[in-house]
């Protein structure tokens, strides 16, 4: 008698904080944040996506199933602590967790590089990202700090050897600004290219500062939260296309600025994980 295996599995993926926004030059840098998206998949009679209790379109699910060569249908349930539309890589985390969960359910083994490439391809096909967001996807999947060439879908650098692992997030009360490739490429791109060179040499703090000056000037975001964090000795910057800001560094510095940051909105204290999400 053949034993039938229930095709059901779960997976999680991290959020991502920005060092360099890849919209400007196609090359980006990010770091993992230990707030997560959890995906549960179960074989079903139809492809169904339920996110935080609400049904939504299943295009992303279908694209991933097709890419993996899976002909069965699945119900996908998503629970996330990552605020959507905040610049913290919520979409990249969702696609990572979805790919990992479906692979576990079907007994498929993929190398991390294959997961990242699939994530970027699906993100582009479904219009989730202008560049495929491989920087966010890599940080979300691998932990630590990453530098990527999003246009070539290549991971250029991955660091897990860093001293400060505490991080904090500000979700301000103001909303996200209108963003496009045209807007993000209007400024002096040499600033972003210099930030990229700094990141490639492991100087993430300096790269983050240059990226934030560039992005905030184009998108008209306040730099006040960043200035407050820098005075406390922290590395800080705008995350993604905003409106969230992220900072990392000495916990004592974070304690000093919690009250000031809270004046702008919600503050979340977290860590920068060093292990890949699939090993946690």
C-alpha positions as CSV (number, residue, x, y, z in Angstrom):
1,X,0.0,0.0,0.0
2,X,1.4,3.4,-1.0
3,X,1.5,5.9,1.8
4,X,0.1,9.3,0.8
5,X,2.1,12.2,2.1
6,X,0.2,15.4,3.0
7,X,1.6,18.2,0.9
8,X,1.8,20.9,3.5
9,X,4.7,23.1,4.8
10,X,5.6,26.4,6.4
11,X,8.5,28.8,6.0
12,X,9.6,32.2,7.2
13,X,11.7,35.1,5.8
14,X,13.1,38.3,7.3
15,X,12.4,41.9,6.5
16,X,15.1,44.1,4.9
17,X,16.6,47.5,5.7
18,X,18.2,49.5,3.0
19,X,21.8,50.6,2.7
20,X,21.5,51.6,-1.0
21,X,18.3,51.9,-3.0
22,X,18.8,49.9,-6.2
23,X,16.3,52.0,-8.3
24,X,19.0,54.6,-8.9
25,X,21.7,52.5,-10.6
26,X,20.4,48.9,-10.6
27,X,22.8,48.0,-7.8
28,X,21.7,47.9,-4.2
29,X,22.6,46.9,-0.7
30,X,20.5,45.9,2.3
31,X,20.6,44.1,5.6
32,X,18.3,41.6,7.3
33,X,15.9,42.7,10.1
34,X,14.5,40.1,12.5
35,X,10.8,40.7,11.9
36,X,9.3,38.1,9.7
37,X,6.7,36.9,7.2
38,X,5.3,33.4,7.7
39,X,3.8,31.4,4.9
40,X,1.9,28.1,5.2
41,X,1.0,26.1,2.1
42,X,-1.4,23.2,1.8
43,X,-2.5,21.3,-1.3
44,X,-5.9,22.3,-2.3
45,X,-8.5,22.2,-5.1
46,X,-7.6,25.7,-6.2
47,X,-4.8,28.2,-5.9
48,X,-5.8,30.6,-3.1
49,X,-3.9,33.3,-1.3
50,X,-5.1,34.4,2.1
51,X,-3.0,37.2,3.6
52,X,-3.7,38.2,7.2
53,X,-7.1,36.7,6.9
54,X,-8.1,38.3,3.6
55,X,-8.3,36.6,0.2
56,X,-6.4,38.2,-2.6
57,X,-5.2,37.5,-6.1
58,X,-3.1,34.4,-6.6
59,X,-0.9,35.5,-9.5
60,X,2.3,35.3,-7.5
61,X,1.4,31.9,-6.2
62,X,0.7,30.7,-9.8
63,X,4.0,32.2,-11.1
64,X,6.0,30.4,-8.4
65,X,4.2,27.1,-9.0
66,X,4.8,27.3,-12.8
67,X,8.5,28.2,-12.3
68,X,9.0,25.2,-9.9
69,X,7.2,22.9,-12.3
70,X,4.5,22.1,-9.8
71,X,1.1,21.1,-11.3
72,X,-0.8,20.8,-8.1
73,X,-2.8,23.6,-6.6
74,X,-2.2,25.1,-3.2
75,X,-3.9,27.2,-0.6
76,X,-1.4,29.8,0.7
77,X,-1.8,31.5,4.0
78,X,0.4,34.5,5.0
79,X,0.9,36.2,8.3
80,X,3.4,39.0,8.5
81,X,4.8,41.3,11.1
82,X,6.4,43.4,8.3
83,X,4.4,46.5,7.5
84,X,3.4,46.6,3.8
85,X,4.4,49.5,1.6
86,X,6.9,50.7,4.2
87,X,10.2,50.1,2.4
88,X,11.1,47.1,4.5
89,X,11.0,44.4,1.8
90,X,7.7,42.9,2.7
91,X,7.1,41.6,-0.9
92,X,10.5,40.1,-1.1
93,X,10.0,38.4,2.2
94,X,6.7,37.0,1.1
95,X,8.0,35.5,-2.1
96,X,11.1,34.0,-0.3
97,X,8.8,32.4,2.2
98,X,6.4,31.2,-0.5
99,X,9.2,29.6,-2.5
100,X,10.7,27.9,0.5
101,X,7.4,26.6,1.8
102,X,6.4,25.1,-1.6
103,X,9.8,23.5,-2.0
104,X,9.4,21.9,1.4
105,X,5.9,20.7,0.6
106,X,7.1,19.1,-2.7
107,X,10.5,17.9,-1.5
108,X,12.3,20.2,-4.0
109,X,15.9,21.3,-3.2
110,X,17.0,24.7,-4.4
111,X,20.3,26.5,-3.8
112,X,20.0,29.9,-2.2
113,X,21.1,31.5,-5.5
114,X,18.3,29.8,-7.3
115,X,15.7,31.0,-4.8
116,X,17.0,34.6,-5.2
117,X,16.9,34.4,-9.0
118,X,13.3,32.9,-8.9
119,X,12.2,35.6,-6.5
120,X,13.6,38.4,-8.7
121,X,12.0,36.9,-11.8
122,X,8.6,36.5,-10.2
123,X,8.8,40.1,-8.8
124,X,9.5,41.5,-12.2
125,X,6.8,39.4,-13.9
126,X,4.1,40.4,-11.3
127,X,5.1,44.0,-11.3
128,X,6.1,43.9,-7.6
129,X,9.4,45.6,-8.2
130,X,11.1,47.8,-10.8
131,X,14.4,45.9,-10.5
132,X,13.5,42.5,-9.1
133,X,14.6,43.7,-5.6
134,X,17.4,41.1,-5.3
135,X,19.0,43.2,-2.6
136,X,16.0,43.0,-0.4
137,X,15.5,39.3,-1.3
138,X,19.1,38.4,-0.5
139,X,19.0,40.1,2.9
140,X,15.7,38.5,3.6
141,X,16.9,35.0,2.7
142,X,20.5,35.0,3.9
143,X,20.6,37.4,6.9
144,X,23.4,39.9,7.5
145,X,24.4,42.5,4.9
146,X,24.4,42.1,1.2
147,X,25.4,43.9,-2.0
148,X,23.7,43.0,-5.3
149,X,23.6,43.8,-9.0
150,X,19.9,43.6,-9.5
151,X,20.0,43.9,-13.3
152,X,22.3,40.9,-13.6
153,X,20.6,39.1,-10.6
154,X,24.0,38.6,-8.9
155,X,25.0,38.6,-5.3
156,X,28.2,40.5,-5.1
157,X,28.9,40.5,-1.4
158,X,27.5,38.9,1.8
159,X,28.7,39.8,5.3
160,X,27.7,38.1,8.5
161,X,30.9,39.1,10.4
162,X,29.8,42.4,12.1
163,X,29.9,43.6,15.6
164,X,26.7,45.4,16.2
165,X,23.6,43.2,15.7
166,X,20.9,45.5,17.3
167,X,18.6,47.5,15.0
168,X,15.6,49.7,15.2
169,X,12.9,50.7,12.8
170,X,10.8,53.9,12.6
171,X,7.4,53.7,10.9
172,X,6.5,57.4,10.6
173,X,3.0,58.8,10.6
174,X,3.4,60.3,7.2
175,X,2.8,58.1,4.1
176,X,4.9,57.0,1.2
177,X,5.8,59.4,-1.6
178,X,5.2,58.8,-5.3
179,X,8.2,56.9,-6.6
180,X,9.3,56.0,-10.1
181,X,12.5,55.0,-11.9
182,X,12.6,58.5,-13.6
183,X,12.4,60.3,-10.2
184,X,15.0,58.1,-8.6
185,X,17.5,58.7,-11.5
186,X,17.1,62.5,-11.6
187,X,19.9,63.3,-9.1
188,X,23.7,63.1,-9.2
189,X,24.2,59.4,-9.7
190,X,27.8,59.7,-8.8
191,X,26.7,60.0,-5.2
192,X,25.0,56.6,-5.4
193,X,28.0,55.1,-7.3
194,X,30.3,56.3,-4.5
195,X,27.9,54.7,-2.0
196,X,28.1,51.5,-3.9
197,X,31.9,51.4,-3.8
198,X,31.7,52.1,-0.1
199,X,29.3,49.2,0.4
200,X,31.4,46.9,-1.7
201,X,34.3,47.6,0.7
202,X,32.1,46.9,3.7
203,X,31.6,50.6,4.7
204,X,27.9,50.2,5.0
205,X,27.3,53.1,7.5
206,X,28.9,55.6,5.1
207,X,27.1,54.2,2.1
208,X,23.8,54.4,4.0
209,X,24.3,58.1,4.7
210,X,25.0,59.0,1.1
211,X,22.1,57.0,-0.1
212,X,19.7,58.6,2.3
213,X,20.9,62.2,1.4
214,X,20.3,61.3,-2.3
215,X,16.9,59.6,-1.8
216,X,15.4,62.1,0.7
217,X,16.3,65.0,-1.5
218,X,14.5,63.5,-4.5
219,X,11.5,62.2,-2.6
220,X,11.2,65.1,-0.1
221,X,11.4,63.0,3.0
222,X,12.7,64.5,6.3
223,X,16.2,63.7,7.3
224,X,15.5,64.6,10.9
225,X,15.2,61.0,12.2
226,X,18.5,60.2,10.6
227,X,20.2,63.2,12.1
228,X,18.9,62.3,15.6
229,X,20.2,58.7,15.2
230,X,23.6,59.8,13.9
231,X,24.1,62.2,16.9
232,X,23.6,59.1,19.1
233,X,26.4,57.3,17.2
234,X,24.1,55.1,15.1
235,X,24.1,54.2,11.5
236,X,20.8,55.3,10.0
237,X,18.9,55.9,6.8
238,X,15.7,55.8,4.8
239,X,14.7,52.3,4.0
240,X,13.7,51.5,0.4
241,X,11.4,54.1,-1.0
242,X,10.2,55.0,2.5
243,X,8.5,56.0,4.5
244,X,10.3,53.8,7.1
245,X,13.7,54.6,8.5
246,X,16.2,52.1,10.0
247,X,19.2,52.3,12.3
248,X,21.7,49.9,13.7
249,X,24.5,50.1,16.2
250,X,25.1,50.4,19.9
251,X,22.0,49.6,22.1
252,X,22.8,52.5,24.4
253,X,22.5,54.9,21.4
254,X,19.1,53.4,20.6
255,X,17.9,53.9,24.2
256,X,18.8,57.6,23.9
257,X,16.7,58.2,20.8
258,X,13.6,56.0,21.3
259,X,11.6,58.9,22.8
260,X,12.6,61.3,20.0
261,X,11.9,58.7,17.3
262,X,8.5,57.9,18.9
263,X,7.5,61.5,18.3
264,X,7.5,60.7,14.5
265,X,5.6,57.4,14.7
266,X,6.0,53.7,15.7
267,X,9.4,52.4,16.8
268,X,10.3,48.8,16.6
269,X,13.4,47.4,18.3
270,X,14.9,44.3,16.7
271,X,18.2,42.6,15.6
272,X,20.2,41.9,12.5
273,X,20.1,38.1,12.1
274,X,23.3,36.4,10.9
275,X,21.8,33.0,9.9
276,X,19.8,32.4,6.7
277,X,16.1,32.3,7.5
278,X,15.9,28.7,6.3
279,X,18.3,27.7,9.1
280,X,16.4,29.3,11.9
